[in-house]
Amino acid sequence: MIETLLYGCKADQPDHMEEILYQCKGYTNKEELMQTGKQWAEANGYNRLRLREINLSQKTDFIEAITI
């Protein structure tokens, strides 16, 4: 099972205050999601967006999670 997450930070917040802006089960069109996300983020005071796909059927590599 794959989860796709779009993270972002409020413009006046530090990087560690990242929030999940969008979440869906399965794969999605990354380019379209990022383009739509950028438009929404700009209109709502967010920036520093990033996409992440997580495979929940595999063990989590926590070292990878904190270095990305």
C-alpha positions, 0 to 999 in steps of 0.5 A: 500500500502506497501513501502519497504526501505533500508537505509544506511550511507556512512562509513565516515558520521554520523548516521543522514546522512542516505540515501535511497539505495533501494525502492520498492512498496510491500513486498520483501524478507527481507533476500535476500534484506539485503544480496544483500544490504550488498554486494553492500554497502561494494563495494560502501563505505556504512554501517549501513544498515536498512530495513523498511516497511511502510504501506501508507494506515495507519496514520503515527506514527511519534513517532515510526519513530524517535525512531527506 
